[in-house]
């Protein structure tokens, strides 16, 4: 690490200090590659701590740990979001990972064969950049949300913490994913709750029971070993599963019915300032919570690496058209488990080995075999971004 004219130079920067970024740091350290992690939040783990108060993980503790440090809880317990945040903070401290908190990357571009970032208003250069900001970061709300009457309190589920945030009266939750179902059940004890939309199915047993335990092993195996970019079924199904809502896991349709949650059709627009449902019914609600998920977006990256849908073109996280640029934690990056805790270690381990070899990834051969690492010259300047590049097939 040293300063350059007009800024600082770091060999390798990991952008994001969540589970993907920390696992990446652990693997780079094992390979002897110097790095610095830049985390926008005040503390490591705050991305978990700032979620709604009653949130618990859906996966048991024995598969929630990162490489080198098991999660410190009974194997079949389900950690709270604060316990997860504290674990990540202890993980970084335990391994002495160099994390700079309250350090937001505002832009990323290329100049003269190096990556250039604006970091908290300062210029920082790097030979390599690993984007570990997470799979989906930007809350999605429909365009017509802004047409709701201003007296209606509306928020995205990302901003919801507990019932005390809401006004007295009824609450309309839009979206029947797991967040919508869990928040609806919680609010049913203090508010009249309406839940709009249809779930994408539900698991056929009670979550957390002994009967459910084989399910986690089966799903983990299929999500980690079968549904990958390296298998025919994975290459066929992964693109179809991206963006699809998960089935209801902990709170089921019957639980919502028992709690008195009113199910209504999906919201299609706004009429006279009020939510309009499919079929023409207009609802009066004092509160609206958009449980409509998140979208992947990297507006701060100014590099020619995206497809028409603004998804980064990569081969298992390695960007062929931008040597030295990598991603971890993307949805379906290599497998169905790439963006969740049980799969947090495999992609960082692979990328760390690519970096340690000084290599890039050759084009995926026919049949989906594992990509090969190709040795690059150890000396000499890195090629400018885009020079002699190959684009990954999607």
N, C-alpha and C positions, 0 to 999 in steps of 0.2 A: 504494500500500500504506500502511495506517495502522492504528493500534490503535483498537478500540472499547471501550466499557465492558464489561469482563469478557472481552475477547479481541482477536484480530487480524482485520482485514478485508483481503481480497485480491480484486481484480477478477475474475480468472479462475484457477481451480485445475484442474490436470490431475492426476488421481489415478493414479499408476503411471508409472514411468520406464523401461519396456521399449521395444521398438521402436515400438509404437503410440503411446505417450506422447511419445517423442522426435520422431517424425515429426509429431505434432500440434503440438508446440512449434515446430518448424521452420516449419510452415505458418502458425501464428499470428504468428510474428515477421515473416514476409513480408507479412502483412496489417496489421502495425502494432498488433496487439492485445497488451497487457501480460498476462503469465501467470506462474504459478509451478508447477513440477512437484514433486509429493510422491512420494517413492520409499521404500518400507519397508525395502529391503535396505541393507546397509552401503555398497555401491558400486554405481554404475550398471553393469549387465551381470551382476550376481550371480545373477539368475534363470537365466542360461545356465551360469555357472560351477559352480553347485551341482548340475548334472545329472551323469549317470554319466560316468566319466573318459574312456572311449573314444569317446564320442558325436561323430559328425561330422554336419554338415548333409546333407540329401538334395538340396538345391538347389545349383547351381553358383554360384560367387562373383559372376558377372556379374549375377545377379538377386537377390543377397542384400543389396545396399546400400540405405540409406535416401535420401530425396531430398536432393540437393545434395552427396553424398559417396559415390562408388563404393567398394565393398569392396576393400581393398588386397591383392589376391591374383590369381594367374593366373585368367582368366575361367572355365576349365573345371575348376578345383580345387574341393574341397569342404571348407570351413572346419571346424575343430574347434569344440567348444562354447566353449572358452576364448578362441579367436580371435574368436568372435562377441561374447562378453562384453566383450573388450578393445576391439573396434571400436565398440560402443555407448558405452563410456566415452569414447573419443576423439571420437566424434561430438558428445556433449554438450559436451565441452571446446572442440572446434573452433568450434562455433557459439555458445559462451558461453550455453548454455541454463541458466536458473536452476533447478537441481535441488536440492532438499533431501533428502538421503539420511537413512536411519535415522529416517524420519518416517512413521509408520503412521497411516492414517485408520481410526479405530475405529467411527465412526458418521457417517451423513449423513441429515439431516432438513431440514425447512423451517420457518421461523419469521418471521412478519411480512414475507413477501415476499422473504426472503433464504434462501440455503442455509446451514445451520449444521452444522459438523463438529466432532467430537471428534478432535483430532490430537495423538497422544502425550500424552493427558490434558489438553490445552488446548483452549479454544474458539476456533474459526476460522470466520469468516463469509465468504461469497463471493457475488458476483452471478451467476456462471456456474460450473458444474462439468462437467468432461469426465472420464468414467470410462474409464480406459485400463488397467485391471488385467489384461487378457488375456481370452481366449476361455473357457478352462476352467481353473479354479484349484484346485478341491478334489478330491483323490484319491478315486476310487470303490473301495470294497471291499464285498463282499457282507455282508449282516447276519450270516450264519453264521460269518464269520471269527473272531469273538470266542469261538466255541465250540471252536476248535482247542486241543489240549493245550498248556499253557504252555511245555513243554520244546521245542516247535517254534519256531524262530526265523522270524518272519514280518515282512514289510515290503512296502510298496508300491514300485513301480518308481521313484516320485519320490524315495525315500530311498536307492535303490541307487547305489553309487559304483563298487565294484570287488569282485572275488572275496574279498578279505581280510576283508570284513564277515561272511562266512558261516561257519557251522560245518562241520566235516568231515562227509562223508556226502552224501546225495542232496538234490537241489533240485527242487522242483516249481514251475514257472512257470505261472501261470494267465492265459491270454489270448494269442492268436497274432496280435497286431498287430506293427508294426515294432519297438516296444520289446521285446516278448516274444521275438521272433525274434533280435534282435541280442544281448540279454543271454544268451539260451540258448546261442547259439554261443560267446560269450565264456566262459561258465562251463563249457562242455563240456571244456575243457582241464584243469580242476582238480576237477570234480565229476561225479558221475552226474547227468544232467539229464533231467527229464521235462517235457514241454510239453503243457498241456491246452487243448483247443479246436480250432477250425478257422479257417484264415485266410480273409480276404475276397478270395481270388484273389491274383495276383502279376503284376508287369509282365513282359512276354514277352521280355525281353532283359537282358543283364548291365548293371547300373547303372555309370555312369562311363566306359563305352567310347564310342568314336566313333559306334558304331551307335546309342547311346542319345540322342545329342544332339538329333536332330529331335524326340524325345519331349518334351523340356522346352519347346521352342518351341510345340508343339501344345497341350500341357496348359496352358501359361501363357495361350495365346490363349483356349482354351475356358473356363478358370477365371476369367479376368479380363474377357473380352468377351462370351462367349456365355451362361454360366451366371450371370446377374445377375437382380436384381429388376426390371430394365427390359426383359427379354425374356420371351415366353410360355414358352419351354422352361426358362428359369431359374426363373420363378415356380412352375412345375410340379415341377421336380426338386430345387431347393434344400431345401425342407422335408424331402424324403425322404432327402437326403444328410446332413443334420445328425445327428451322433451315430453315423454309420456308420464302421466301421473302414476305414482305407485299405488298399489291396493291398500285399503285401510288395514292398519296393523293392530294398534292398541285399542282404539275406540271404533267400534263397529256400528253399523246401521241400527241394530237393535238397541245399543247403548244410547244412541241419540234419541230414538223413539221413547225409551224409558225416561230419559231426562226431560222430555217435553219439547224437544227441538222440532220446530215446524219445518218440513221439507217443502221447498218451492222450486219451480222451474228456473232455468238459468236466466241471468240478467242479460238483456240484449240491447239496452239503451236507457235513455233518460227522457221522461216526458214531464214537462212543467216542473222541472227541478227534482222529480222523484224517480227512483229506480223503476224501470219497466221490465217486466218478465216476458219470456217467450209465451205467446198466446195473448198478450195485450194487457195483462193485469198490472196495475201500478201499486207499488207498496209505499206505505208511510213508515219510515224508520228514522229514529233519532241518531243512529250510529250505523256506519257501513265499514266493514273490514274486508279489504281485498285480499283474499287468500289465493291469489292467482299466480303464485310462483315467481320465478326470477328468470332473467335472460342473461346469456353470456355476451359480454361486450367489452371491448378494449379500445375505447375512443382515444386513450392516451398513447397508444402505440402508433407511430407514424412510420410504418415499414410496409413494403409491398408483399405481405405474407398471407393475406386473407382471401378467402373465396368470395363468391357473390353474396353469401349470407353472413359475411363478416366472421366466419370461423377460421381460425388459423390453420394453414396447410402444414401438416407435420406428418412425420413417420414415427409413431410411438413417442411423441414428444420432442423429436429432433426436427428442426426446420431446415430442410435441404437448401432452400433459397436464401437462407441467412445463417451462414456458418457461425457457430458460437451462440445461437439463440435456441432456447429450449422452453418447453412447457411441462408442468406437472399438475395433476389434480383436475384435468379436464374430464368432462362427462364422456365416457366411452373412449378415453385416450388409447388404451390398449384392451381393456376388458370392461365388463359391466361394473366391476368393483373399483375402477380406477379413481373415482371421485369420493369414495366413502372410506371410513376408518379401516375396515377389514382389508382394504386393498391399498392402504397408504404407502406401503414400503416398496412394492415391486417396481413401479415406474421410476421412482427416484434411484433405486439401486441400478437399474439398467442405464439411466442417463449418466450416473456417476461413473460407471465403467466406460461408457463412450467417451466422456470427458477425460478420464485418466489415461485412456489409450491415445488421446490426441486425435480422435477420429470423428467421422461423420457416418451416417447410415446410408448404405447403398439402397437403391430402389427395391421395394418389396418384391421378391421373386414370385413367379406364378405358383399358385397353390398355397400362398400365405405362410411360408416358412418364416422362422424368426429372422429379423433383419440382421445383417452382418455388420461388424464394425470394420471400417476401412482406415488404415493408418494414414495420417497426413504427415507431411514433413515436420520434424520437430522444431526446425529453425525457420526464420524468415517471417515477414509480416503476414497477418491474417488477410485473406482476400476481402476486398470490399463486399459489403452485403449485396447479394444478387449477382455477383460476378461468377460466371461459369456455373450457374445454379441449375438444379433440377427440381421441379415441383412434384410434390407428393400427389399421387392419385388418390382420389377420395371415392 
